[in-house]
Amino acid sequence: MEMKILALILTLLVLGISPSLAGDKVRVGLYFAENTPPAPKAELAPKKLEQRLNAVFGFTYYELVKAQEIEMDNEWQQWAVPRNDFFIRVEPLACQPGETKTVYYEIYKDGFIVAKGKYEPHHDTPLFINGPDFKQGRFIFVLEAR
């Protein structure tokens, strides 16, 4: 029994264990938050996400504008471009076996970087990024592990 446990520990150390609970993808979603009801065919945020967004931003409705999944195994930049003047660049960072996977992001508005940071995707822990106000609402980026 002790030999099996020792063999298991050695195998895990050699192969590496990712402390991240995330899957192999990060979903980048752009939502438009507003208090007036959106069009009947609008795709809204799932209920749990809507409740979390409401707790942070205080809007009633969160309409999905665009969503894209980013592969964590690809270490090159990927873009989510809802508009030519407002977009996000996402780049999975290289990591060694056993290290937490991390995503670097930059948000551009009118050709300038307005926000940047890193996100360690973990299950059920989305990152909310406050975007610009638009009409009676606001754009919000949501990064979440898949």
Secondary structure, DSSP 8 states (H G I E B T S, - for coil): -HHHHHHHHHHHHHH--------SEEEEEEEEEESS---TT--B--HHHHHHHHHHH--SEEEEEEEEEEETT--S-EEEEEETTEEEEEEE----TTS---EEEEEEETTEEEEEEEE--BTTB-EEEEEEEETTEEEEEEEEE-
